[in-house]
Amino acid sequence: MWDEELTETGSENGTYEMLLSPGVRWAPYTSGATQWVLGMGLPMGVSRDAPDISLFLYMSFEHPY
């Protein structure tokens, strides 16, 4: 992701952030029409301006309506 901002002197300062996010997703079998989906990712910065490492967790509930 390219990002540009102005410095105090009015010049442009550009940064480049590149992330890699390996992860897993799990959807256990449930009887009926509903389903739970759980997941986790570890976004890691692979460029100088990107953050080092983070944790991303998510949960989803899917239903037929």
C-alpha positions in Angstrom: 0.0 0.0 0.0 1.4 3.4 -1.0 0.7 6.3 1.3 1.8 9.9 1.0 1.6 12.7 3.6 2.8 16.2 3.8 5.7 17.1 6.2 5.8 20.3 8.2 7.9 21.9 5.5 5.2 21.1 2.8 7.2 18.3 1.0 5.7 14.9 0.4 6.8 11.9 2.4 5.9 8.6 0.8 5.7 5.2 2.6 5.2 1.7 1.2 3.6 -1.0 3.4 3.5 -4.6 2.3 1.9 -7.3 4.5 1.8 -11.1 4.4 -0.9 -12.8 6.4 -0.8 -16.5 6.8 -3.7 -18.0 8.7 -6.2 -20.8 9.3 -9.9 -21.1 9.0 -12.1 -23.8 10.7 -15.8 -24.5 10.1 -16.9 -27.4 12.4 -19.8 -29.5 11.2 -23.0 -28.6 13.0 -26.3 -30.3 12.6 -29.0 -28.1 11.0 -28.6 -25.2 8.6 -26.4 -23.0 10.8 -22.6 -22.9 10.8 -19.8 -21.4 12.9 -16.6 -20.3 11.2 -13.5 -19.5 13.3 -10.3 -18.1 12.0 -6.9 -16.6 12.9 -4.2 -14.8 10.9 -0.8 -13.4 11.6 -0.3 -10.3 9.5 3.5 -9.6 9.2 5.2 -6.6 7.7 7.6 -7.5 4.9 8.6 -3.9 4.0 10.5 -1.4 6.1 7.4 0.9 6.7 5.0 -1.9 7.6 4.1 -2.9 11.2 6.2 -5.9 12.5 3.5 -8.5 13.4 -0.2 -8.5 14.5 -2.9 -11.0 15.4 -6.2 -11.1 13.6 -9.0 -13.3 15.0 -12.5 -13.6 13.6 -15.7 -15.5 14.2 -18.6 -15.8 11.8 -22.1 -17.3 12.3 -23.8 -18.2 9.1 -27.5 -19.0 8.9 -30.0 -19.6 6.1 -32.0 -16.3 6.5 
